């Protein structure tokens, strides 16, 4: 369903991206922001599923600034290696690359940013720092708690697992208290990465519930505006 494309950020950096188009006229655009594992098979699958909902989906390769064509699986060794990219990616650069994807997605109409793990945090920062977004959705973004003083400029939905050892419920409580303007959901029994069906932490019930809410959020803020 998808294809590889090249984007150019405002600072001139060229990066790869995966693009999936819906079968018919798009209802809007969705920028899908990767985990620390690159634009791998899971992120491409999310793009394909988003296209099946009727949206143009684009996933920018944020790690192209460090290493081209990086993608990873989920073995302990791969996870440890992928974590090494985190300090090498400045939030400003990630937002510049997301902005390039947002501009490319505007051909489809209103645009949302949706991210997972690292991408969940970037999706929240996109909501607070980028102009012109119709909506944002963040799954288990660990940095969000550090930025609760920032106010989203668009409707923002956040998803967390109750058993996420990297994002304790105390952090979620801080986010909920500071950002009552966000639509926040916690899934009992779900760990970090619960949406990814390629990970040991996959939680089918939580993933289905979160995806259903994601679909409604996109429909509410994108499809009905197109």
Backbone as numpy.savetxt, mean C-alpha at the origin, in Angstrom:
# Nx Ny Nz CAx CAy CAz Cx Cy Cz
-2.39 -10.65 -16.91 -3.20 -9.45 -16.91 -2.35 -8.19 -16.91
-1.20 -8.22 -16.17 -0.40 -7.02 -16.00 0.76 -6.91 -16.96
1.44 -5.75 -16.87 2.62 -5.50 -17.69 3.58 -4.62 -16.91
4.85 -4.69 -17.27 5.85 -3.85 -16.65 5.96 -2.53 -17.41
6.05 -1.43 -16.67 6.18 -0.11 -17.26 7.32 0.63 -16.57
7.67 1.78 -17.08 8.70 2.63 -16.48 8.08 3.97 -16.13
8.36 4.44 -14.92 7.89 5.74 -14.45 9.08 6.66 -14.25
8.82 7.97 -14.25 9.87 8.93 -13.94 9.39 9.84 -12.81
10.16 9.86 -11.72 9.83 10.71 -10.58 10.22 12.16 -10.88
9.75 13.06 -10.04 10.00 14.50 -10.26 11.48 14.84 -10.21
12.28 14.04 -9.49 13.72 14.31 -9.42 14.50 13.67 -10.56
13.78 13.10 -11.53 14.43 12.50 -12.70 14.71 11.02 -12.57
14.54 10.45 -11.39 14.78 9.03 -11.20 13.77 8.20 -11.98
14.27 7.20 -12.72 13.40 6.29 -13.45 13.27 4.98 -12.67
12.06 4.51 -12.56 11.81 3.29 -11.81 10.82 2.41 -12.56
10.94 1.12 -12.32 10.01 0.17 -12.90 8.72 0.15 -12.09
7.69 -0.35 -12.70 6.40 -0.51 -12.02 5.63 -1.61 -12.72
4.70 -2.20 -11.97 3.80 -3.20 -12.53 2.43 -2.56 -12.68
1.83 -2.72 -13.86 0.52 -2.12 -14.15 -0.47 -3.20 -14.54
-1.63 -3.16 -13.91 -2.72 -4.08 -14.26 -3.95 -3.25 -14.61
-4.53 -3.53 -15.78 -5.69 -2.78 -16.26 -6.96 -3.61 -16.13
-8.06 -2.96 -15.79 -9.33 -3.68 -15.72 -9.83 -4.06 -17.11
-10.78 -4.96 -17.15 -11.30 -5.42 -18.44 -12.07 -4.32 -19.16
-12.77 -3.49 -18.42 -13.55 -2.42 -19.03 -13.01 -1.05 -18.68
-13.81 -0.04 -18.84 -13.41 1.31 -18.49 -13.12 1.38 -16.99
-11.99 1.96 -16.60 -11.63 1.97 -15.18 -12.54 2.87 -14.35
-12.75 2.46 -13.11 -13.52 3.24 -12.16 -12.65 4.28 -11.45
-11.36 4.16 -11.61 -10.38 5.02 -10.96 -9.04 4.33 -10.97
-8.07 4.91 -10.28 -6.74 4.33 -10.22 -6.33 4.04 -8.79
-5.54 2.99 -8.60 -5.03 2.63 -7.28 -3.53 2.39 -7.39
-2.75 3.12 -6.61 -1.31 2.87 -6.52 -1.10 1.89 -5.38
-0.52 0.73 -5.68 -0.28 -0.32 -4.70 1.18 -0.25 -4.27
1.39 0.00 -2.98 2.75 0.21 -2.48 3.26 -1.06 -1.80
4.41 -1.49 -2.21 5.01 -2.76 -1.84 5.35 -2.90 -0.36
5.53 -4.15 0.05 6.16 -4.48 1.32 7.68 -4.35 1.13
8.45 -4.81 2.10 9.90 -4.77 1.97 10.41 -5.81 0.97
9.51 -6.60 0.42 9.91 -7.70 -0.46 9.86 -7.32 -1.94
9.71 -6.04 -2.22 9.71 -5.59 -3.60 8.36 -5.82 -4.28
8.34 -5.53 -5.56 7.12 -5.78 -6.35 7.17 -7.25 -6.77
6.89 -8.09 -5.80 7.00 -9.54 -6.02 5.66 -10.13 -6.44
5.57 -11.44 -6.43 4.36 -12.08 -6.94 3.12 -11.69 -6.13
3.29 -11.49 -4.84 2.13 -11.10 -4.03 1.64 -9.71 -4.40
2.53 -8.75 -4.54 2.11 -7.39 -4.89 1.52 -7.36 -6.30
2.10 -8.13 -7.20 1.50 -8.20 -8.55 0.10 -8.81 -8.47
-0.07 -9.81 -7.61 -1.39 -10.42 -7.44 -2.39 -9.42 -6.87
-1.95 -8.59 -5.93 -2.83 -7.55 -5.39 -3.26 -6.59 -6.50
-2.30 -6.23 -7.35 -2.65 -5.36 -8.49 -3.67 -6.03 -9.40
-3.46 -7.30 -9.69 -4.40 -8.01 -10.56 -5.79 -8.07 -9.93
-5.84 -8.32 -8.62 -7.13 -8.39 -7.94 -7.80 -7.01 -7.90
-7.00 -5.97 -7.77 -7.55 -4.62 -7.79 -8.11 -4.29 -9.16
-7.42 -4.74 -10.21 -7.93 -4.54 -11.57 -9.24 -5.30 -11.76
-9.37 -6.47 -11.14 -10.61 -7.23 -11.25 -11.78 -6.48 -10.60
-11.47 -5.61 -9.65 -12.51 -4.79 -9.03 -12.91 -3.61 -9.93
-12.13 -3.39 -10.99 -12.47 -2.34 -11.93 -11.54 -1.15 -11.94
-10.40 -1.25 -11.25 -9.49 -0.12 -11.15 -8.17 -0.38 -11.88
-7.61 0.68 -12.43 -6.23 0.61 -12.93 -5.32 0.56 -11.72
-4.43 -0.43 -11.65 -3.53 -0.59 -10.51 -2.09 -0.48 -10.97
-1.30 0.31 -10.25 0.12 0.49 -10.56 0.92 0.33 -9.28
1.94 -0.55 -9.31 2.82 -0.78 -8.16 4.22 -0.31 -8.49
4.67 0.83 -7.96 6.02 1.32 -8.24 7.07 0.53 -7.46
8.22 0.31 -8.09 9.31 -0.42 -7.45 10.15 0.55 -6.62
9.81 0.69 -5.35 10.48 1.68 -4.51 11.96 1.38 -4.29
12.34 0.11 -4.37 13.73 -0.24 -4.10 14.64 -0.07 -5.31
14.08 0.38 -6.44 14.92 0.63 -7.61 15.99 1.67 -7.33
15.78 2.52 -6.36 16.79 3.52 -6.01 18.01 2.87 -5.37
17.85 1.64 -4.89 18.95 0.93 -4.24 19.42 -0.24 -5.10
18.47 -1.03 -5.59 18.80 -2.22 -6.39 17.66 -2.49 -7.37
17.98 -2.48 -8.65 16.97 -2.73 -9.68 16.50 -4.18 -9.64
15.21 -4.36 -9.93 14.62 -5.69 -10.10 14.62 -6.53 -8.84
14.70 -5.89 -7.68 14.69 -6.68 -6.45 13.28 -7.18 -6.14
13.19 -8.45 -5.86 11.98 -9.03 -5.28 12.38 -10.25 -4.47
11.58 -10.56 -3.48 11.98 -11.55 -2.49 10.81 -12.43 -2.10
11.16 -13.59 -1.59 10.19 -14.46 -0.95 10.18 -14.21 0.54
9.77 -15.22 1.34 9.49 -14.99 2.75 10.21 -15.96 3.68
11.29 -16.57 3.21 12.08 -17.40 4.12 12.76 -16.49 5.15
13.16 -17.03 6.30 13.83 -16.19 7.30 15.03 -15.44 6.74
15.78 -16.11 5.87 16.96 -15.46 5.28 16.55 -14.33 4.35
15.51 -14.55 3.57 15.03 -13.51 2.65 14.46 -12.32 3.41
13.75 -12.60 4.48 13.19 -11.51 5.30 14.31 -10.66 5.89
15.32 -11.31 6.41 16.44 -10.58 7.00 17.14 -9.72 5.96
17.33 -10.27 4.77 17.97 -9.50 3.69 17.11 -8.31 3.28
15.80 -8.54 3.15 14.90 -7.47 2.72 14.85 -6.34 3.73
14.96 -6.66 5.01 14.93 -5.62 6.04 16.09 -4.64 5.88
17.15 -5.10 5.25 18.30 -4.23 5.05 18.04 -3.06 4.13
16.97 -3.12 3.36 16.63 -2.02 2.46 15.96 -0.86 3.19
15.34 -1.15 4.34 14.52 -0.13 4.99 15.28 1.15 5.29
16.46 1.09 5.93 17.16 2.35 6.22 17.73 3.04 4.99
17.73 2.35 3.86 18.28 2.93 2.63 17.26 3.70 1.81
16.00 3.62 2.23 14.93 4.30 1.48 14.40 5.48 2.31
14.69 6.69 1.85 14.20 7.88 2.53 12.71 8.05 2.24
11.93 8.43 3.24 10.50 8.63 3.01 10.22 9.60 1.86
11.04 10.65 1.72 10.82 11.61 0.64 10.97 10.95 -0.73
11.94 10.04 -0.83 12.14 9.35 -2.11 10.98 8.40 -2.39
10.53 7.70 -1.36 9.39 6.80 -1.54 8.16 7.58 -1.99
7.94 8.74 -1.39 6.79 9.55 -1.78 6.94 10.11 -3.19
8.17 10.42 -3.58 8.39 10.89 -4.95 8.04 9.80 -5.96
8.41 8.57 -5.63 8.10 7.46 -6.54 6.61 7.15 -6.55
5.97 7.23 -5.38 4.52 7.05 -5.33 3.83 8.14 -6.13
4.31 9.37 -6.02 3.72 10.48 -6.77 3.78 10.24 -8.27
4.90 9.66 -8.73 5.01 9.34 -10.16 3.96 8.33 -10.57
3.72 7.34 -9.70 2.69 6.34 -9.99 1.29 6.96 -9.94
1.08 7.87 -8.99 -0.22 8.54 -8.89 -0.51 9.31 -10.18
0.47 10.04 -10.67 0.27 10.81 -11.90 -0.04 9.89 -13.08
0.63 8.75 -13.14 0.36 7.80 -14.22 -1.04 7.22 -14.10
-1.51 7.04 -12.87 -2.83 6.43 -12.65 -3.97 7.41 -12.87
-3.68 8.70 -12.95 -4.75 9.69 -13.08 -5.50 9.57 -14.41
-4.92 8.87 -15.37 -5.65 8.66 -16.63 -6.94 7.89 -16.40
-7.00 7.18 -15.25 -8.19 6.35 -14.94 -9.23 7.12 -14.14
-8.89 8.33 -13.68 -9.83 9.08 -12.85 -9.25 9.34 -11.48
-10.09 9.41 -10.43 -9.60 9.63 -9.07 -8.68 8.50 -8.62
-7.70 8.83 -7.78 -6.66 7.87 -7.43 -6.58 7.68 -5.91
-6.41 6.43 -5.51 -6.15 6.07 -4.12 -4.76 5.44 -4.03
-4.17 5.51 -2.83 -2.92 4.81 -2.55 -3.20 3.74 -1.51
-2.77 2.51 -1.80 -2.98 1.38 -0.89 -1.64 0.68 -0.70
-1.25 0.46 0.56 0.04 -0.16 0.80 0.02 -1.18 1.92
1.07 -2.02 1.94 1.17 -3.12 2.87 2.53 -3.08 3.57
2.52 -3.24 4.91 3.77 -3.26 5.68 4.49 -1.92 5.47
5.70 -1.92 4.94 6.37 -0.66 4.59 5.42 0.21 3.77
4.74 -0.39 2.82 3.81 0.34 1.97 2.61 0.88 2.72
2.22 0.23 3.82 1.13 0.74 4.63 1.50 2.06 5.28
2.75 2.15 5.73 3.24 3.41 6.28 3.33 4.48 5.20
3.83 4.10 4.03 3.95 5.04 2.92 2.58 5.51 2.46
1.59 4.62 2.50 0.23 5.02 2.13 -0.30 6.08 3.08
-0.03 5.91 4.39 -0.47 6.92 5.36 0.23 8.25 5.11
1.55 8.22 4.89 2.28 9.45 4.62 1.83 10.08 3.30
1.44 9.26 2.35 0.89 9.79 1.10 -0.39 10.57 1.39
-1.21 10.01 2.28 -2.47 10.68 2.63 -2.23 12.02 3.30
-1.17 12.10 4.11 -0.92 13.34 4.86 -0.08 14.35 4.08
0.71 13.90 3.12 1.68 14.79 2.49 1.46 15.06 1.00
0.69 14.21 0.35 0.45 14.41 -1.08 -0.92 15.03 -1.29
-1.01 15.85 -2.31 -2.27 16.50 -2.63 -3.03 15.72 -3.72
-4.34 15.83 -3.69 -5.14 15.34 -4.79 -5.51 13.88 -4.75
-5.26 13.17 -3.64 -5.67 11.77 -3.54 -7.14 11.68 -3.15
-7.82 10.67 -3.67 -9.22 10.46 -3.32 -9.37 9.63 -2.06
-8.37 8.78 -1.76 -8.45 7.91 -0.58 -7.09 7.26 -0.36
-6.92 6.70 0.85 -5.72 5.93 1.17 -6.11 4.74 2.03
-5.35 3.65 1.88 -5.60 2.43 2.65 -4.25 1.88 3.07
-4.07 1.66 4.37 -2.81 1.12 4.86 -3.01 -0.16 5.65
-2.28 -1.19 5.24 -2.28 -2.45 5.96 -1.01 -2.55 6.81
-1.18 -2.76 8.10 -0.11 -2.99 9.08 1.16 -2.16 8.82
0.97 -0.84 8.80 2.10 0.08 8.63 2.75 0.40 9.97
3.96 -0.03 10.17 4.63 0.11 11.46 5.08 1.52 11.80
5.27 2.37 10.78 5.73 3.74 11.04 4.59 4.70 11.37
3.37 4.28 11.17 2.24 5.21 11.31 2.21 5.84 12.69
2.51 5.06 13.73 2.44 5.57 15.08 3.40 6.74 15.31
4.46 6.82 14.50 5.42 7.92 14.65 4.91 9.22 14.03
3.84 9.13 13.26 3.38 10.28 12.49 1.91 10.61 12.77
1.45 10.29 13.96 0.04 10.51 14.25 -0.33 11.99 14.36
0.68 12.86 14.41 0.38 14.29 14.44 0.08 14.83 13.05
0.32 14.02 12.02 0.05 14.44 10.64 -1.40 14.12 10.29
-2.04 15.08 9.63 -3.47 14.96 9.34 -3.70 14.51 7.89
-4.37 13.40 7.69 -4.66 12.96 6.32 -5.49 13.99 5.56
-5.15 14.17 4.29 -5.88 15.10 3.42 -6.99 14.39 2.66
-7.09 13.08 2.84 -8.12 12.31 2.14 -8.63 11.24 3.09
-9.78 10.64 2.81 -10.29 9.56 3.66 -9.29 8.41 3.73
-8.97 7.99 4.95 -7.90 7.02 5.17 -8.40 5.86 6.02
-8.15 4.65 5.52 -8.54 3.42 6.21 -7.29 2.64 6.58
-7.26 2.10 7.81 -6.08 1.38 8.29 -6.48 0.02 8.84
-5.63 -1.00 8.57 -5.90 -2.38 8.99 -4.71 -2.91 9.80
-5.02 -3.54 10.94 -3.98 -4.09 11.80 -4.42 -5.47 12.32
-3.42 -6.29 12.67 -3.70 -7.58 13.29 -3.50 -7.51 14.79
-4.36 -8.17 15.53 -4.27 -8.10 17.00 -3.01 -8.79 17.53
-2.45 -9.71 16.75 -1.29 -10.48 17.20 0.00 -10.04 16.50
0.02 -8.84 15.97 1.20 -8.31 15.28 2.25 -7.91 16.32
3.32 -8.68 16.42 4.35 -8.39 17.43 5.14 -7.14 17.11
5.13 -6.70 15.86 5.84 -5.49 15.48 5.01 -4.23 15.67
3.70 -4.39 15.71 2.79 -3.25 15.92 1.85 -3.65 17.05
2.26 -3.43 18.29 1.42 -3.84 19.42 0.12 -3.06 19.45
-0.87 -3.62 20.11 -2.17 -2.96 20.20 -2.07 -1.61 20.89
-1.05 -1.43 21.74 -0.85 -0.12 22.36 -0.55 0.94 21.30
0.18 0.55 20.24 0.43 1.49 19.13 -0.86 1.79 18.38
-1.65 0.76 18.14 -2.93 0.96 17.45 -3.82 1.89 18.27
-3.81 1.71 19.59 -4.61 2.58 20.45 -4.16 4.03 20.34
-2.84 4.25 20.25 -2.32 5.61 20.10 -2.76 6.22 18.77
-2.72 5.40 17.73 -3.16 5.88 16.41 -4.65 6.21 16.44
-5.43 5.33 17.03 -6.87 5.54 17.08 -7.22 6.80 17.88
-6.49 7.02 18.99 -6.76 8.19 19.82 -6.37 9.48 19.11
-5.24 9.44 18.40 -4.75 10.66 17.74 -5.46 10.93 16.41
-5.94 9.88 15.77 -6.51 10.03 14.44 -7.92 9.44 14.39
-8.87 10.06 15.10 -10.25 9.60 15.01 -10.85 9.84 13.63
-10.13 10.61 12.79 -10.59 10.85 11.43 -10.30 9.68 10.50
-9.56 8.67 10.98 -9.26 7.49 10.16 -10.20 6.34 10.50
-10.46 5.50 9.52 -11.29 4.32 9.68 -10.36 3.15 10.00
-10.31 2.74 11.28 -9.30 1.79 11.76 -9.96 0.47 12.15
-9.35 -0.63 11.68 -9.88 -1.96 11.96 -8.77 -2.87 12.49
-9.09 -3.65 13.50 -8.17 -4.62 14.08 -8.79 -6.00 13.94
-7.98 -6.97 13.50 -8.48 -8.31 13.20 -7.98 -9.30 14.24
-8.89 -9.87 15.04 -8.50 -10.81 16.10 -7.76 -12.02 15.54
-6.67 -12.37 16.20 -5.90 -13.55 15.83 -4.95 -13.36 14.66
-4.98 -12.18 14.03 -4.15 -11.95 12.84 -2.79 -11.38 13.22
-1.77 -11.87 12.52 -0.40 -11.41 12.74 -0.01 -10.41 11.65
1.23 -9.94 11.73 1.74 -9.05 10.70 1.76 -9.82 9.36
1.38 -9.13 8.29 1.37 -9.77 6.99 0.19 -10.68 6.76
-0.88 -10.50 7.53 -2.01 -11.44 7.46 -2.70 -11.47 6.11
-2.50 -10.44 5.29 -3.19 -10.39 4.00 -2.48 -11.19 2.91
-1.22 -11.52 3.14 -0.42 -12.18 2.10 -0.56 -13.69 2.16
-1.15 -14.27 1.12 -1.39 -15.71 1.11 -0.14 -16.52 0.79
1.02 -15.86 0.67 2.28 -16.56 0.46 3.10 -16.63 1.75
2.59 -16.04 2.82 3.32 -16.00 4.07 2.70 -16.94 5.10
3.54 -17.41 6.03 3.04 -18.29 7.09 2.03 -17.57 7.97
2.09 -16.25 8.00 1.18 -15.47 8.84 -0.16 -15.18 8.16
-0.37 -15.71 6.97 -1.65 -15.49 6.27 -2.82 -15.93 7.14
-3.80 -15.04 7.24 -5.01 -15.32 8.02 -6.20 -15.09 7.10
-6.76 -16.17 6.61 -7.77 -16.08 5.56 -8.98 -15.25 5.98
-9.48 -15.46 7.16 -10.67 -14.74 7.59 -10.39 -13.24 7.67
-9.25 -12.87 8.26 -8.90 -11.46 8.36 -8.65 -10.85 6.99
-7.97 -11.61 6.14 -7.67 -11.11 4.79 -8.95 -10.85 4.01
-9.90 -11.76 4.10 -11.16 -11.59 3.38 -11.95 -10.39 3.92
-11.97 -10.25 5.25 -12.71 -9.14 5.84 -12.08 -7.80 5.47
-10.75 -7.74 5.53 -10.05 -6.49 5.21 -10.22 -6.14 3.74
-10.16 -7.15 2.87 -10.31 -6.89 1.44 -11.73 -6.42 1.11
-12.72 -6.98 1.80 -14.09 -6.54 1.59 -14.24 -5.07 1.99
-13.63 -4.70 3.11 -13.68 -3.30 3.54 -12.91 -2.40 2.57
-11.82 -2.90 2.06 -11.05 -2.15 1.06 -11.90 -1.89 -0.17
-12.60 -2.91 -0.63 -13.46 -2.78 -1.80 -14.52 -1.71 -1.57
-15.16 -1.74 -0.41 -16.18 -0.75 -0.09 -15.58 0.65 -0.03
-14.39 0.77 0.55 -13.72 2.07 0.66 -13.41 2.65 -0.72
-12.88 1.81 -1.60 -12.59 2.26 -2.96 -13.86 2.64 -3.69
-14.89 1.83 -3.53 -16.17 2.12 -4.19 -16.74 3.45 -3.70
-16.63 3.67 -2.41 -17.20 4.88 -1.81 -16.48 6.15 -2.27
-15.14 6.06 -2.36 -14.36 7.27 -2.58 -13.80 7.43 -3.99
-13.84 6.35 -4.77 -13.36 6.45 -6.16 -14.46 6.19 -7.16
-15.04 4.99 -7.10 -15.96 4.57 -8.16 -17.16 5.49 -8.28
-17.67 5.95 -7.19 -18.87 6.78 -7.24 -18.56 8.21 -7.66
-17.26 8.53 -7.78 -16.89 9.86 -8.24 -16.57 9.86 -9.73
-16.44 8.68 -10.31 -15.98 8.61 -11.69 -17.13 8.88 -12.67
